[in-house]
Amino acid sequence: MHVSSVIRNQTVVVLLMAGVLNWSLGRQEALAFLVGGGLVLSAFIMMWGRMNGAFSAPAEGAGRVLMMGAMIRFIWVAAGCAAAIAWFLAKTITNHPTPNTYLDLVAIATIADLEPLIGINRSLAKFGLEALRKTNRCGLLAIFNEARLKKEEIDTYHVGYIIAPRLNAMGRMEHALESLRLLCTNDCDKAKSLADKLGLTNKERQLLTDETLKQAKLLVAGMEGQLPKFLIVDSDQFQEGVIGLAAGKLVEEFYRPSLVISRGEIYSKASGRSISGFNIIEAIRAQADLLVDAGGHPMAAGLTVETVKIDLLRQRLMSEAERQITKGMLQKTLFIDLKLPISEISDGLWQEIQKLQPFGLGNYEPNFSSKVIVKSFRTVGNEGKHLKLTLSPSTHQLSPLFSAIGFGMGHMAGSLKVDREIEIAYSLSLNEWNNRQSIELKIKDLTE
C-alpha cells in the first residue's frame, strides 16, 4: 500500500484542526499544534514507509522530514496562516491532488485571520474563493443557507463579515469544537442543526460585543482631561471572548490604539487593536517584565498580565504612545488611487477593476475622487443613518445619472443642496435590485 493513501484522512484532520485552532487558540498555539503534530505524523509516515518498502533508504525519509520542516518555515514567514501551512504540508506528504479540494477552507482561514492578500496569500484566497463557490461541503452549504448567501457570489466580504464570524463565535462564546464538527460532517441534517447553532451564538456574540463596547465607551468618557493617545480600559465585567472585537470598535470610533482588559482575580487577559504607524505588539513586548504572555502582530495583539500589574502596564503603554504617536497619526487618512471624471464610469471599468480581486488587507479596492452635481438626496435606513444620492457630472439635463450610497453618513444630509457641486471619494460596487444590476458609488467621504 502506498504511504499517501494511508495518511490522506490524517492530513484532512491536520488541515481542519489548524484552521479552527488558528482562530480559537491564537496563532502561536496553532503553530505549535501544527508543527508538533506534523513532525509526529511525518515520523510515523517515514517509519511506515520503511516497513512497507515505500523508501529505499533511511536517508530519503530523513531528508523528506527536513524538507518539510524548511517548507513550513518558509510558508509560515510568507503566508502566516496556520491553515495555509497545513495545506502545503498536506500536499507535500501525500503527493496526491486531493488536497486541492481543501482550498475553500484555506481561503476562509486566510481571510478571517486578516492576512495581507499579497504574494502567496493572494493566490490562496483567489483560488480558494473559486473553490468555495463550488463547494459541496454540507457544513459550508448549511452556513450559506443560514446566512442567506448565494454560493456563486461569495467574496472576501462574505467570508470576513458573515461566514468567519459564525465559525469564530463558538470559540469566543463556548468552544470551537462545534465549528470543527460543522466543517467535518457529511450529515447534512446535522450540518443544518450546527449552522443554526452557530448563527444563534453569533447573534449572542454581537449583543455581548455591543454591551462590552457600551461599557468601554463609558470608561473612555470618564477619563480626565484630554483623550489619551492610547485608550486602555479594564473591567471584571468584560468577557474575554469579545474584548478584541470591542477594542477594534474603539479604534473605529476614536482612531487611537485601544486595549481592552478582562480583569481576573489573579491574572487578566487583554486584547488590543492599533492604527497605522503604531506597532502595538512591539510596544507591548517592550513591557515583557510585566507580562505573563503576549502575542500578535503590528495591528493587533493579545496579552496576559498579573492583575496587580495592570496600572503599571497602563502607565508604561500610555507613555510609549505619547512618545511615538504624533497628532498627524491620529487623523484618519483616505488614500485616493485616481481622480476620475464620473462620466468615465462604465460597465467596462467595473469589469477591469474586478480583475484585481480578491480585495482585502494589503490589496484594497481602488478609491476614486470626482467632482459631481447633486441631483437628489435623502436619508435611508434605521433612524436615517445612511445617505442616498443621485449624482451627475454636470447640470445639463441630458447628463447621465449615477446612484450613490454613503453608509453612516445620514447626518451630512443637512449640508447638501440640489444642483450644488460637491467632491466625493468613493469606490464602485454592483447593486442588484429586482433582478437588475447597476453600478453604484459607495461614498467614503464628501466635501463641498
N, C-alpha and C positions, 0 to 999 in steps of 0.2 A: 504493500500500500504506500502511495506517495505521501510524504510528510505533509504537504499542503492540504490534502483532503482531510487529514486528521485534525488539523488545528483551525479549520475555517470557522467553526462555531465559536471557538475560544476568541478568535480575532474580533468577531462581532461584539462579544461581551466587553472586551477591552475598549473597543471604539465607543460603545454606548456609555459605558461607565465613565470614561474620560470626559465625554461631553457634558454629562449631567453633573459629575463631580466638580467640573470646572466652574459651574455656577453655584452649587450648593456649599462647597468647601472653600473655594478660592483657588487661584492659580497655582500657588506653591504646593499646596496639599495635593491638588490634582496631578501635578507633575511628579510628585513623589510616588503617588499611586501608580501612575502610568509607567515611569521608568523602572520602579521596583518590580511591578508586575510584569513588565516587558522583559526584564532581564531573567526573571524566574522562568517565564514562558519560553524565552529563547534557549535557556539552558536545557529545558525539557525537550524542546524541538531537536537540539543537536544530539542529545542522548538517544532520543527515539530514532533519529536519522541514522546514527551509527549502528543501532541494534537491527535496523531494517535495511541496511545497505544503501541508505539514501546518500551518504557521504563516503568518499573513498578514503579519507584520512582525517584524523582529529584536527589537523591544521586548518582544513577547509571550514569546519564548523566553528572553530575559534575565530578565524578570520571574518566569518559572517557576523558573529556577535559584535566584534569590534566595528565592522562596517555599519551595523545598525546603530551602535552607540554614537558613532560620528554623525550619522544621518539625523538622529534625534536631536543631537546638539545643534546642528545646522538649522533644522526646521524650527526648533524652539526659538532660536535667535531671529530667524526670518519671519516666521508666522506668529509664534507666541501662544496660539490657542491649543489647548491640550487635545481636543478632538482632531485637529489637523495633524498633530504629531502622531496620534493613534492611527489615522488613516494612512499616512505614509509608512508607518510601521507594519500595518496590515498588508499593504501592497508588497512590501519587501519580503516578508516572511511567507507569504502564500504563493507568490509567482503565479497569480491567477487573476483574471479580470474582474472577478466578483466584487472586490472592494469598491469598484467604481459605483456600485449601487448605493453606497453609503454616503455619497457626496451631498445628498439632501440634508443629512444630519450635520455634516461638517459645515455646511453653509449656515445653518441655524446657530451653531455654536460660535462660529467666527463673527457673525454679525451681532449676536447677543452679547459677546464678550467685548464689543466695541474695539475690535482690532482694526487698524487702518486698512482700508481696502485698496492697497497698492501691492505691487510685487506678487508674491505667492498668494497672499490673502485675496487679492483681486481675482485671480484665476479660480481659486476655490469657491469664492462667492458667486462668480459668474456661472460656472458650470454646475455648482451646487444648486443655485436657484432654478436652473433649467431642469435639473433632476427633481427638485421639489415640486415643480409644476406638473410633473408626470408621475409623481409618487403613487404607489398603491398601498402604502403602509396604513393599516387600519387606524393606528393611533393618530397619525397626522391628518388623515381624512376626517377623523372624528373631531379634531380640533378645528379644522376648516369649517366643518358643518356647524359646530357650536358657536364659532365666531362669525358665521355667515360670510365666509370668504370664498371667492371664486378661485379655484385652484390655479387656473391658467393665467391669472393676473397677479399672482403673488410676487412681491418685490422686497427690497430691503426694508421699506417702511412696515409692511405687514409682518415681517419676521421680527423686527426690532420693537414694534409697539403693540403687536397683537398676539403673535404666536409665542415668542420668547417670554413675555411677562406671565403667560399662563403656566408655562413649564417652570419658570423661576419662582412663581408664587408658592408652590408646595415647599420648596426649600426654605423660603422665608417664613412661612406660617406654620408648617408642620415638619415634613421630611421629604426630600427629593425622590425617595424611592417610588412614590406613586407616579411621578413623571417618567421615571425609568420603565416602570411597568407599562405605561401607556405606549412608549416608544417600542417596546419589545413584543407586545401582544399581537397574536394573529387572530384573536377572537374579537370580531367587530362589535358584538354586543357589549363585551367587557370594555372595549375601547370607548364606546359611547358613554358608558357609565363613568369611566375615569375622566373623560374630557369634560363632562358636565361638572364633575367634582372640581377639576382644575379651574373651570370658568367661575364657579361659585367662590372658590378660595381666592381667586384673583380679585373678585369684587370686594371680598373682605379685606384683602391686602390694600386695595385702593382706599377704602374707608379708613383703615388704620393709618395709612400714609397721610391722608388729609388731616386726621386728628393730630398726628405727630407734628405735622407741619404747622398747624394752628398753634400748638403749644410752643413750638420752637420760635415762631414769629413773635409770640408774646414775650418770650425771654429776650429776643433781639430788641423789641420795643422798650424793654425795661433797662437796657444798657444806658449808662450815664454818659453825657457828653456826646461828642461826635462819633458816628458809627465807625468802629474799628475796621482796619483793612483785612482782618481775618476774623470771621464770625465763629465763635466756639460756644456751643450751648450744651448743657447736660441736664439729665433728669432720670430719676429712678422709674419714671413712668414710660420712658421711651423703650419700645420693643426692638431688640437687636436686629430682627429681620428686615425692618424698614428704615433704619436710620440712614443708610446710604441714599435711599430714594429721597428722604427728607432733605438731606444735605444738598443733593442735586437741585431740588426745587428752591432752596435758599439761594443757591448760586444764580439760578434763573431770575429770581426776583431782585436780589440786591447786587448781583455781579461782584461778589467777593468770595475768596476761598472760604469754605464752610466746613466745620467739623461738628458732627452731632454725636454725643456720647450717651450711651445707655449705661447709667450708673448702677453698679452692683455693690454688694456688701463688702467684698474683698477686692475683686477685680472688675474693671469696667471695659466695655468694648466700644470702639468708636469707628465711624466711617466718615471719610471726607471727600469733597469734590473741589476742583480748583478752576482757575481761569487761565487763559493763555498767558504764558510768560512766568508763571509761578509753579515751580516743581514741588508739588505737595509732598510726595514721598521722600524727596531729598531733605526737605525741611523737617519732616517727622523723624527720619532716621538720624538726623543730626542730634536728636534728643534720646539716643539709644540707651543712655544710662538710666532713663526714667521708665523705659518700656519693657514689657514682657515679650512682646512680639509686634512686628509691623510688616506690611507688605503692600504692594500696589505698583502704580506707575505715575508719571508726572501729573496726570489729570485726576486720578482717583486713588485713594489709599484707605487701608484699614489698620487698626492697631488695638492692642490690649495693654492696659496700664493699671497699676495698683490704684485703687480709688483714692487713697490718701495723697497720691501724687498728681491728681488732676489739676489742681490750682497752679502748681509749679509748671506743669506741662503747658497749660493755657498761657501763662505769663511768657514762657520762652517762645512759643509759637507766634504769639502776637508781636513780640519784639522782633522776631525774624521777619515777619511780614512787613512791619514798619520799615525795616532796613531794605528789603528787596523790592517792595511794590511801590511804584510811582503813581501819581494821580492819573496819568495818562493810561496806565494799565487797567484802571478801574472804569474806563469808558468802553462800552461795547463797540466793537468795530465790525462793520458790514463790508465785506470785500465785494467790489463790483468787477466782473470779468470784462464787460463791454458796454459802452454807451450805444444803444440801439434805437434807431427810429422805429416807432411802434408799427409803422406801415410795413416793416420788413418781416414781421411775424407771420409765419405761414405753416401749413402742414409739413412742408418740406423741411423747414428749420426744426420743427419738433422732431421729425424722424432722424435728422442728423444728430441732434442732442442725445437721442436715445442710444446711439452707438457708443456713448461714453459711459453707459451703465456698466456695473451697478454703482449707484451713488451711496455714499456713506462717509464715515470718518476717514479723512485723508483723500477722498475723491468726491468732493461736494458737487451738487448740481450747480450749473452756472447761474450767476446772478447778473441781471441786466439793469440798466437805468434808462429812462426815457422821459421826455417832456410830453405831457398829454393834456387834452382838454376834457374836463369833467362834463359828461352829458347828463348823467343822473346818478343818484346815490341814495342809499337807505341802510338802516341798521337791520340785522337779522340775528337769529339765534336767541337763546335764553337771555332775557333782560337786555336785548340789543347789544350783545357783546361783540359781534362781528360787523364788518363794514362791507357792503356790496356796492360795486360801482359799474357804470358803463362809461367807457373811455373812447376817445377818438384822437387821431393825430392832429386834427385842426378843427376849426369852427365851420368849415364848409359842410353844407348839408349832405353832400354825396360821399363824405369821408367814411371809411369803414368803421364799424363799432367793435369794441373788444370788451368782454366781460372780465371783471376782476374781483377778487375777494381778499380782504385783509382780516385775518383771524386775530381776535383780541384787540381790534382797532376801532371798535364802535364808538369809543369816546372821542374820536377825531372828527366825527360827522359834523359837529357844531362849527368847525372852522372851514368847511367846504362850501363852495358856491357853484351852481351850474354855469357852464361856459367859461369857467376860470381855468387858467393853466396851472398845473402842478407838476412836480417832478417826482417820479416814483422809482423805487428799487424793487425788483421782483424776480421771480423765477417762473417758468412755464409749467403748466400741468394740463392733463387731459381730463375734461369734465364730461361725464355721461349722464344724460337726462332723457327719459322717455325713449330709450334706445337710440339716441342721437349723441354723437361725440363732437366736442368743440374744444378749442384751446382756451384755457383760462389763465389769467395772470394771478399769481399768488404774491400779493404785495407784502414786502418785508418792512418798508418804510416809505414815508411820503413827506413832501415839504412843498410850500407854496413858493 
